């Protein structure tokens, strides 16, 4: 999703909030749903390395935290950030090309259980 669409969603969220000051339950529910959608989209957006970098050597349960990164040529890699640079998942050597943006990997697939239906 583009930043323009994300900004539009944020504006809609503000408009709903203003309208819901004399709120009904339905308006609160709509506002909450849009807020959750915005939070999810912000997690999925590319972050330019010029704006921010993730934490170096971050681990989750003894496993390096990996990100989807894009280099200056448009190639994408799954890598983690160490003190020596971006290390691809399939290598011990840092990426030599300039990394221009990164984003968190999506959550792993989980099949819906029959209990939830």
C-alpha positions as CSV (number, residue, x, y, z in Angstrom):
1,X,0.0,0.0,0.0
2,X,1.3,3.4,-0.9
3,X,2.0,6.2,1.7
4,X,-0.8,8.2,0.1
5,X,-3.4,5.5,0.9
6,X,-2.0,5.2,4.4
7,X,-2.3,8.9,4.9
8,X,-5.9,8.7,3.6
9,X,-6.7,6.0,6.1
10,X,-5.2,8.1,8.9
11,X,-7.4,11.1,7.8
12,X,-10.5,8.9,7.8
13,X,-9.6,7.7,11.3
14,X,-9.4,11.3,12.5
15,X,-12.7,12.2,10.8
16,X,-14.4,9.2,12.5
17,X,-13.0,10.2,15.8
18,X,-14.3,13.8,15.5
19,X,-17.7,12.4,14.4
20,X,-17.8,9.9,17.3
21,X,-17.2,12.4,20.1
22,X,-21.0,12.2,20.5
23,X,-20.3,8.5,19.9
24,X,-22.4,5.4,19.5
25,X,-21.0,1.9,19.8
26,X,-20.9,1.5,16.1
27,X,-18.8,4.6,15.5
28,X,-16.3,3.4,18.1
29,X,-16.1,0.0,16.5
30,X,-15.5,1.6,13.0
31,X,-12.8,3.8,14.5
32,X,-11.1,0.9,16.2
33,X,-11.1,-1.2,13.1
34,X,-9.5,1.6,11.0
35,X,-6.9,2.2,13.7
36,X,-6.0,-1.5,13.7
37,X,-5.7,-1.5,9.9
38,X,-3.4,1.5,10.0
39,X,-1.2,-0.2,12.6
40,X,-1.0,-3.3,10.4
41,X,-0.1,-1.3,7.3
42,X,2.6,0.7,9.1
43,X,4.2,-2.6,10.1
44,X,4.3,-3.7,6.4
45,X,5.8,-0.5,4.9
46,X,9.3,-0.1,3.6
47,X,11.5,2.0,5.8
48,X,14.4,3.9,4.1
49,X,17.7,3.2,5.9
50,X,18.2,7.0,5.8
51,X,15.2,7.3,8.2
52,X,15.8,4.4,10.6
53,X,17.6,1.1,11.1
54,X,16.4,-1.9,13.1
55,X,18.4,-2.9,16.2
56,X,21.7,-4.6,15.4
57,X,22.0,-8.3,16.4
58,X,18.4,-8.5,17.6
59,X,17.3,-12.0,18.5
60,X,14.0,-13.6,19.1
61,X,14.2,-16.9,21.1
62,X,17.9,-17.4,20.2
63,X,17.3,-16.8,16.5
64,X,18.4,-13.7,14.6
65,X,15.6,-11.4,13.7
66,X,15.5,-11.2,9.9
67,X,14.1,-8.5,7.6
68,X,13.3,-8.1,3.9
69,X,15.8,-5.7,2.5
70,X,16.3,-4.0,-0.9
71,X,19.6,-3.0,-2.3
72,X,20.5,-0.1,-4.6
73,X,19.9,-2.3,-7.7
74,X,16.4,-3.4,-6.6
75,X,17.4,-6.9,-5.5
76,X,15.7,-8.2,-2.4
77,X,17.2,-10.3,0.3
78,X,16.3,-11.8,3.7
79,X,18.9,-10.6,6.1
80,X,19.7,-9.5,9.6
81,X,21.6,-6.4,10.7
82,X,24.9,-7.0,12.5
83,X,27.7,-4.7,13.6
84,X,29.4,-5.4,10.2
85,X,26.4,-4.8,8.1
86,X,23.4,-6.7,6.6
87,X,24.1,-10.5,6.6
88,X,21.9,-12.5,4.2
89,X,20.2,-15.6,5.5
90,X,22.2,-17.9,3.2
91,X,25.6,-16.4,3.8
92,X,28.1,-15.4,6.5
93,X,29.4,-12.4,4.5
94,X,27.8,-9.0,4.6
95,X,26.0,-7.6,1.5
96,X,28.4,-5.4,-0.4
97,X,25.8,-3.4,-2.2
98,X,24.2,-0.4,-0.6
99,X,20.9,-1.3,1.2
100,X,18.3,1.4,0.7
101,X,15.3,0.1,2.6
102,X,14.0,-2.6,4.9
103,X,10.8,-4.0,6.3
104,X,9.8,-6.7,8.9
105,X,9.0,-10.1,7.5
106,X,5.3,-11.0,7.6
107,X,4.0,-13.3,10.3
108,X,4.3,-17.0,9.4
109,X,1.2,-18.7,7.9
110,X,-1.1,-20.3,10.4
111,X,-4.0,-22.4,9.2
112,X,-7.4,-21.4,10.7
113,X,-8.6,-24.0,13.1
114,X,-12.0,-25.5,12.7
115,X,-12.8,-24.2,16.2
116,X,-12.6,-20.6,15.1
117,X,-15.4,-21.0,12.5
